[in-house]
Amino acid sequence: MRVQQVLAIILLLFLLFLSACSNEKEIQTITSNNSNSVSFTVTDMYCASCPFVVESAINKVDGVNNVIIETKGTEGTVTVSYDDVKTDIKIIQESVLDLGYGVK
């Protein structure tokens, strides 16, 4: 009898997990309707903290959802996902240019 109870609990937890996963996907689909993603290069990043400074500035732009920076030497590839109703690529790039970095 005890084994059956343990199996029933495991099954219940598994079903709850599946339910949570499916709900999360629905939320992502709803929130990504106005979402765009763009990549561009930032130049003139000569210090170790430069990627963090750039990321912080981009994250302050209203409508930015996510920022990923991959650095190589003094340049970095920036990938930004954003809500195209609230902002656009020019505003995002201007936030980097205002810091004194270059944008390609």
C-alpha positions, -999 to +999 in steps of 0.1 A: +000+000+000+028+024+008+044+020-027+011+029-043+009+061-023+045+071-032+037+064-069+005+084-067+024+114-052+051+112-078+025+111-106+007+141-090+039+161-088+048+152-124+013+164-136+017+196-117+051+201-133+037+196-168+008+220-160+033+247-149+054+243-180+025+246-203+012+277-185+047+293-188+048+287-226+014+304-229+026+334-210+058+336-232+037+335-263+014+363-251+042+386-241+063+380-272+037+393-296+054+427-299+089+414-293+118+419-318+154+408-315+183+425-331+221+421-330+247+448-336+284+454-328+297+478-301+332+491-305+358+508-283+353+486-253+388+488-238+381+479-201+369+448-184+338+466-171+327+480-205+303+452-213+285+457-180+283+494-185+268+489-220+244+462-208+232+485-179+226+514-203+206+492-227+186+477-199+175+512-188+158+518-222+120+513-217+108+483-236+141+463-235+134+427-224+168+411-225+204+419-234+233+395-242+268+407-249+295+385-263+329+402-263+359+396-284+388+420-279+376+456-279+343+448-296+312+431-285+282+416-303+251+428-285+218+409-289+187+427-276+151+416-275+127+445-271+091+455-273+087+473-307+057+493-294+078+509-266+112+514-284+132+508-315+168+499-325+178+536-330+169+544-294+188+514-281+219+522-301+217+558-290+219+547-254+253+531-263+265+560-284+257+584-255+283+565-234+310+571-260+311+537-275+309+531-313+281+511-330+284+491-363 
